[in-house]
Amino acid sequence: MPRKLTIALLAGLAVSACNEQPQQTTNEPRIKVRSNEQEQLHKLDAFNLAIGLKRAIYDAGYTCKRVTDAGFVGAWQNLDMWMARCAYDKGATRDWAIFAGPDGSAQVRDCRDVPGSGLPDCVIKKRPKGSFTETR
């Protein structure tokens, strides 16, 4: 009788193991799609990066009188996040987060709205070479 009981238990375990779902592996490679526009932003000097980011800010319906600092923040999902500090009249400044997408699009957010949103903080990790002001 003990042998039949052991066989019955093993058979029951085997059947229950068949119903278990396989575990997902976390070592699967992720594919990241990047656009030519995303790559080109990384190659710009400070002056030309300021022009590109300022244009994205204006295209989104905002203003930026002069970019005084800018750089790469990091990747977020399939977007590259950039930050631009704009100076306005009377010394006021505003920081903007610019997200460059693999489809050539750009999304702009006020950095004051970023905390608590799940987006990376507006902290520049890599600045371009050169100066943000035109030399005369």
Beta strands, then each sheet from edge to edge (+ up, - down):
strand 1: 66-76
strand 2: 79-87
strand 3: 93-100
strand 4: 106-110
sheet 1: 1+ 2- 3+ 4-
end
